[in-house]
């Protein structure tokens, strides 16, 4: 074959693959949201215990589907933690945070000493307006969830926690070793 030959158009098989890929992404997204919301509305196998000892292990999809169902409950959730404007906000992931420009997170309310200790385990953000620090790895937060939005960025609600309920890896530690954030004495 001559190297100077003009490239040919993709064949019919390649075009079918491209069309299927174009159609499958929205369909998979719709399927994810529909199955996630129906699972969150039904009696959730994600919660264990009774009364004030009940704890729910949640994902952001559970909260998107039925956040009122978990309001006032003790929950555990994982995500990407950022700090700015004097508060901590949790997002499903870094890409979500960047794409949504900070909107759609969960406010994490802790005392000032715990906030400072958490920031000590986070990396400094460069060139991200209004945000100073971010977790290097996913974090785990345990606290009482409230569905009411809290400000412009924490539109998914608020999680009130103490230092033992906030698990953040140190900046130089492997991601698999998160530790409770406890304020320094």
N, C-alpha and C positions, 0 to 999 in steps of 0.2 A: 504494500500500500504506500502511496506517495505521501511524504510528510507535509507537502504543501497543499494537500487536498482540503477543501472547506469541510468543517464539521457537519455531520448530518443531523437531522432532527431526531429526537428520541423516538424509538419504536413504539408500537401500540402497547406492549407489555409495560414499558417504562411509564407511559402516560397513565395507564390504569393504576399503577402503584402510586403515582403522584396524586391522582384523584382520590384514591382510597385513603391516603395519608391526610389529605386536606379535609375529608369528610370525617375521618375517625377521631380526630382531636376534639372537635366540639361534642361528638357523641359520647366519648369517654368522659369528658367533663360533666356533661349532663347526667350520665349514669352515676358518677361519683357523688354528685350533690344529691341526687334523688335517693340513692341508697343510704347515704350518710344521714339525711334528714329523717328518713323513716326509721332508721335504727335509733336515732337520738330521741324520737318521740315515743317509741315503744318503751316498755319497762326495760330499763337499761341494765345489762349484765356488767356494766362498767362500775357500778356502785356496790359497796359491801358494807356491812354493819347496819346498825339501827340508830335512829334518833341522832343525838349529837355526836355519836361515834361513827356515823356513816362517812365514808370517804369515796369520792368518785375519781377514777383515773380517766382523764379526758384528753381529747385532741381538739384542735381548733375546729375541725369539722363538726364535732359534737356541739360546740357552742354556736357555730353558724346555723346549725339545724334547729336548736331549741335552747337558747341560752337561758330563758326564764325558768326552765325546768331545774337548772342547777343553782339558781340564785339563792344565796344564804347557806349553801352547802360547802363542806370542806372538800376541796378538789386538788388534784395533782395534774400538772400540765407541763409539757416540754416545749421549748422554743428558742428563739434568738433574742437575746436581751440587749437593749440599747439604753443609753442614759443621755439625757439632755433636758434643758429647761427645768432642771432641779428634780427630775423624776426618772423612774425606771419604767420602761414599756416593753412588753413581750410580744413577739411576732412569730408566725409559723416558721419563718426562715428568713435568711438574709435577702434573698431575691424578692420575697414578698415585701419586705421593708423598703427596699430600694425602689421597686416598681410602684408601690402605693404611696411613695414619698412620705412615709411615716404614718399614714392613716390606717386604721383597722387593727390596732393592737389592743392589748389588755394592760391597763395601768397596774403596776406592782407597788403597793403602798407598804413601806417599811419605815422604821425610825431613821433619823439622820445618821446615826453611827453605823447602822447596817448599810445604808445607802453608800456611805463613804468606803466601807469595807468592800462592798461589791464592786465599786469603781476601781478599787485597787487590784482587782482580779481581771479587769477588762482592758482591752487594748484601746489606744487613742484612735479616734476616727479622724481622718484627714479629708478635707473637702466635702463634708456632709453638713450642710447648713443646719443649725440648731441642735445638732447631736454631737456629743463629746466623746462617748465611749461605747464600745460594743463587746459582747462576749466573743471569745475566740472559738468556742465550741457551743453546742446546744446546752441549755440550762434546764433544770427542773425546779419548778416552784410549787410549794404546798401552802395552801392558805384558804381563806374563806372567800368565795367568789360572789360578786354582786353584779347583776346584769346591767345596771344603769351605766350609760356611757360617762366617761370622765375626761372632759376636755376634747380638743380637736383631734388628738391622735389615738386616744384610748376609747375608740368607739364601740369596742366589743365588751366593755365592762371594766371592773376593777377586781384585783385579787389582793387581799390584805394578808400579809405574812410577817413572821418574825425572822430573825437571822437564821434560825435552824431550818426554816422552810424554804430557803433560797439556796439552791445547789449550783455553784459556779466553779468551773475549772480554773485554776490559776493560769495566767497568761503563758507560762512556760511549761505547764504540766500537760500530759497527754489528755486528749478529749475523753478518755474513758474513766478518768479519775476526778469527778466533781466532788466538791466538799461543801459542807454547810458554811454559809457566810456568817461568821460571828464577829460582832464588833470587837475591836482591840480594846483592852482595858485601859 
